Amino acid sequence: MKWLRLGIYVGMAFTIVAYAGFMIAQLVLLTPRRGENWFEQYQDPREYEVNKASIPLSSISLGIDIYIFIFPMAGIAQLQLSNRKKLGAMAIFLAGFWYVPFVTINYLNPSLTCGSNA
């Protein structure tokens, strides 16, 4: 189980680095310059640069979500439990896994979700 602990730390470090880098990029690109106010900033071309950067971050986020789903399955499979209890524990993670495609579809086409005004 040492590899599981190492994998948790690697995943956590990767997540922190990915999101911290995007947060720093957002702060640099979206902070108003001298003579600008916050409203003018949202009409500036720099806003589009942040939108372009959010697409790779979304892909990284999807990969992290899948990693968070699959990684515990390997740990659960090695537990000394009956198969029925292992499947029950895995079903809890499976319920969370259904969230990932829903969010992806919602991002790609918001009009498909209930309650959308589009």
Contact map, one row per residue, 1 for C-alpha under 8 A:
1111100000000000000000000000000000000000000000000000000000000000000000000010000000000000000000000000000000000000000000
1111110000000000000000000000000000000000000000000000000000000000000000000000000000000000000000000000000000000000000000
1111111000000000000000000000000000000000000000000000000000000000000000000000000000000000000000000000000000000000000000
1111111100000000000000000000000000000000000000000000000000000000000000100010000000000000000000000000000000000000000000
1111111110000000000000000000000000000000000000000000000000000000000000000000000000000000000000000000000000000000000000
0111111111000000000000000000000000000000000000000000000000000000000000000000000000000000000000000000000000000000000000
0011111111100000000000000000000000000000000000000000000000000000000000000000000000000000000000000000000000000000000000
0001111111110000000000000000000000000000000000000000000000000000000000000000000000000000000000000000000000000000000000
0000111111111000000000000000000000000000000000000000000000000000000000000000000000000000000000000000000000000000000000
0000011111111100000000000000000000000000000000000000000000000000000000000000000000000000000000000000000000000000000000
0000001111111110000000000000000000000000000000000000000000000001001000000000000000000000000000000000000000000000000000
0000000111111111000000000000000000000000000000000000000000000000000000000000000000000000000000000000000000000000000000
0000000011111111100000000000000000000000000000000000000000000000000000000000000000000000000000000000000000000000000000
0000000001111111110000000000000000000000000000000000000000000000000000000000000000000000000000000000000000000000000000
0000000000111111111000000000000000000000000000000000000000000001000000000000000000000000000000000000000000000000000000
0000000000011111111100000000000000000000000000000000000000000000000000000000000000000000000000000000000000000000000000
0000000000001111111110000000000000000000000000000000000000000000000000000000000000000000000000000000000000000000000000
0000000000000111111111000000000000000000000000000000000010010000000000000000000000000000000000000000000000000000000000
0000000000000011111111100000000000000000000000000000000010000000000000000000000000000000000000000000000000000000000000
0000000000000001111111110000000000000000000000000000000000000000000000000000000000000000000000000000000000000000000000
0000000000000000111111111000000000000000000000000000000000000000000000000000000000000000000000000000000000000000000000
0000000000000000011111111100000000000000000000000000100010000000000000000000000000000000000000000000000000000000000000
0000000000000000001111111110000000000000000000000000000000000000000000000000000000000000000000000000000000000000000000
0000000000000000000111111111000000000000000000000000000000000000000000000000000000000000000000000000000000000000000000
0000000000000000000011111111100000000000000000000100000000000000000000000000000000000000000000000000000000000000000000
0000000000000000000001111111111000000000000000000100000000000000000000000000000000000000000000000000000000000000000000
0000000000000000000000111111111000000000000000000000000000000000000000000000000000000000000000000000000000000000000000
0000000000000000000000011111111000000000000000000000000000000000000000000000000000000000000000000000000000000000000000
0000000000000000000000001111111000000000000001101100000000000000000000000000000000000000000000000000000000000000000000
0000000000000000000000000111111100000000110001100100000000000000000000000000000000000000000000000000000000000000000000
0000000000000000000000000111111110000100100000000000000000000000000000000000000000000000000000000000000000000000000000
0000000000000000000000000000011111111100100000000000000000000000000000000000000000000000000000000000000000000000000000
0000000000000000000000000000001111111000000000000000000000000000000000000000000000000000000000000000000000000000000000
0000000000000000000000000000000111110000000000000000000000000000000000000000000000000000000000000000000000000000000000
0000000000000000000000000000000111111000000000000000000000000000000000000000000000000000000000000000000000000000000000
0000000000000000000000000000000111111101100000000000000000000000000000000000000000000000000000000000000000000000000000
0000000000000000000000000000000110111111100000000000000000000000000000000000000000000000000000000000000000000000000000
0000000000000000000000000000001100011111110000000000000000000000000000000000000000000000000000000000000000000000000000
0000000000000000000000000000000000001111111000000000000000000000000000000000000000000000000000000000000000000000000000
0000000000000000000000000000000000011111111100000000000000000000000000000000000000000000000000000000000000000000000000
0000000000000000000000000000011100011111111101100000000000000000000000000000000000000000000000000000000000000000000000
0000000000000000000000000000010000000111111100100000000000000000000000000000000000000000000000000000000000000000000000
0000000000000000000000000000000000000011111110100000000000000000000000000000000000000000000000000000000000000000000000
0000000000000000000000000000000000000001111111110000000000000000000000000000000000000000000000000000000000000000000000
0000000000000000000000000000000000000000001111111000000000000000000000000000000000000000000000000000000000000000000000
0000000000000000000000000000110000000000100111111100000000000000000000000000000000000000000000000000000000000000000000
0000000000000000000000000000110000000000111111111110000000000000000000000000000000000000000000000000000000000000000000
0000000000000000000000000000000000000000000111111111000000000000000000000000000000000000000000000000000000000000000000
0000000000000000000000000000100000000000000011111111100000000000000000000000000000000000000000000000000000000000000000
0000000000000000000000001100110000000000000001111111110000000000000000000000000000000000000000000000000000000000000000
0000000000000000000000000000000000000000000000111111111000000000000000000000000000000000000000000000000000000000000000
0000000000000000000000000000000000000000000000011111111100000000000000000000000000000000000000000000000000000000000000
0000000000000000000001000000000000000000000000001111111110000000000000000000000000000000000000000000000000000000000000
0000000000000000000000000000000000000000000000000111111111000000000000000000000000000000000000000000000000000000000000
0000000000000000000000000000000000000000000000000011111111100000000000000000000000000000000000000000000000000000000000
0000000000000000000000000000000000000000000000000001111111110000000000000000000000000000000000000000000000000000000000
0000000000000000011001000000000000000000000000000000111111111000000000000000000000000000000000000000000000000000000000
0000000000000000000000000000000000000000000000000000011111111100000000000000000000000000000000000000000000000000000000
0000000000000000000000000000000000000000000000000000001111111110000000000000000000000000000000000000000000000000000000
0000000000000000010000000000000000000000000000000000000111111111000000000000000000000000000000000000000000000000000000
0000000000000000000000000000000000000000000000000000000011111111100000000000000000000000000000000000000000000000000000
0000000000000000000000000000000000000000000000000000000001111111110000000000000000000000000000000001000000000000000000
0000000000000000000000000000000000000000000000000000000000111111111000000000000000000000000000000000000000000000000000
0000000000100010000000000000000000000000000000000000000000011111111100000000000000000000000000000000000000000000000000
0000000000000000000000000000000000000000000000000000000000001111111110000000000000000000000000000001000000000000000000
0000000000000000000000000000000000000000000000000000000000000111111111000000000000000000000000001001000000000000000000
0000000000100000000000000000000000000000000000000000000000000011111111100000000000000000000000000000000000000000000000
0000000000000000000000000000000000000000000000000000000000000001111111110000000000000000000000000000000000000000000000
0000000000000000000000000000000000000000000000000000000000000000111111111000000000000000000011011000000000000000000000
0000000000000000000000000000000000000000000000000000000000000000011111111100000000000000000000000000000000000000000000
0001000000000000000000000000000000000000000000000000000000000000001111111110000000000000000000000000000000000000000000
0000000000000000000000000000000000000000000000000000000000000000000111111111000000000000000000000000000000000000000000
0000000000000000000000000000000000000000000000000000000000000000000011111111100000000000010000000000000000000000000000
0000000000000000000000000000000000000000000000000000000000000000000001111111110000000000000000000000000000000000000000
1001000000000000000000000000000000000000000000000000000000000000000000111111111000000000000000000000000000000000000000
0000000000000000000000000000000000000000000000000000000000000000000000011111111000000100110000000000000000000000000000
0000000000000000000000000000000000000000000000000000000000000000000000001111111000000100000000000000000000000000000000
0000000000000000000000000000000000000000000000000000000000000000000000000111111100000000000000000000000000000000000000
0000000000000000000000000000000000000000000000000000000000000000000000000011111110000100000000000000000000000000000000
0000000000000000000000000000000000000000000000000000000000000000000000000000011111000000000000000000000000000000000000
0000000000000000000000000000000000000000000000000000000000000000000000000000001111101100000000000000000000000000000000
0000000000000000000000000000000000000000000000000000000000000000000000000000000111111100000000000000000000000000000000
0000000000000000000000000000000000000000000000000000000000000000000000000000000011111110000000000000000000000000000000
0000000000000000000000000000000000000000000000000000000000000000000000000000000001111111000000000000000000000000000000
0000000000000000000000000000000000000000000000000000000000000000000000000000000011111111100000000000000000000000000000
0000000000000000000000000000000000000000000000000000000000000000000000000001101011111111110000000000000000000000000000
0000000000000000000000000000000000000000000000000000000000000000000000000000000000111111111000000000000000000000000000
0000000000000000000000000000000000000000000000000000000000000000000000000000000000011111111100000000000000000000000000
0000000000000000000000000000000000000000000000000000000000000000000000000001000000001111111110000000000000000000000000
0000000000000000000000000000000000000000000000000000000000000000000000001001000000000111111111000000000000000000000000
0000000000000000000000000000000000000000000000000000000000000000000000000000000000000011111111100000000000000000000000
0000000000000000000000000000000000000000000000000000000000000000000000000000000000000001111111110000000000000000000000
0000000000000000000000000000000000000000000000000000000000000000000010000000000000000000111111111000000000000000000000
0000000000000000000000000000000000000000000000000000000000000000000010000000000000000000011111111100000000000000000000
0000000000000000000000000000000000000000000000000000000000000000000000000000000000000000001111111110000000000000000000
0000000000000000000000000000000000000000000000000000000000000000000010000000000000000000000111111111000000000000000000
0000000000000000000000000000000000000000000000000000000000000000010010000000000000000000000011111111100000000000000000
0000000000000000000000000000000000000000000000000000000000000000000000000000000000000000000001111111110000000000000000
0000000000000000000000000000000000000000000000000000000000000000000000000000000000000000000000111111111000000000000000
0000000000000000000000000000000000000000000000000000000000000100110000000000000000000000000000011111111100000000000000
0000000000000000000000000000000000000000000000000000000000000000000000000000000000000000000000001111111110000000000000
0000000000000000000000000000000000000000000000000000000000000000000000000000000000000000000000000111111111000000000000
0000000000000000000000000000000000000000000000000000000000000000000000000000000000000000000000000011111111100000000000
0000000000000000000000000000000000000000000000000000000000000000000000000000000000000000000000000001111111110000000000
0000000000000000000000000000000000000000000000000000000000000000000000000000000000000000000000000000111111111101000000
0000000000000000000000000000000000000000000000000000000000000000000000000000000000000000000000000000011111111111100000
0000000000000000000000000000000000000000000000000000000000000000000000000000000000000000000000000000001111111100000000
0000000000000000000000000000000000000000000000000000000000000000000000000000000000000000000000000000000111111100000000
0000000000000000000000000000000000000000000000000000000000000000000000000000000000000000000000000000000011111111000000
0000000000000000000000000000000000000000000000000000000000000000000000000000000000000000000000000000000011111111100101
0000000000000000000000000000000000000000000000000000000000000000000000000000000000000000000000000000000001001111110111
0000000000000000000000000000000000000000000000000000000000000000000000000000000000000000000000000000000011001111110100
0000000000000000000000000000000000000000000000000000000000000000000000000000000000000000000000000000000001000111111100
0000000000000000000000000000000000000000000000000000000000000000000000000000000000000000000000000000000000000011111100
0000000000000000000000000000000000000000000000000000000000000000000000000000000000000000000000000000000000000000111110
0000000000000000000000000000000000000000000000000000000000000000000000000000000000000000000000000000000000000111111111
0000000000000000000000000000000000000000000000000000000000000000000000000000000000000000000000000000000000000010001111
0000000000000000000000000000000000000000000000000000000000000000000000000000000000000000000000000000000000000110000111
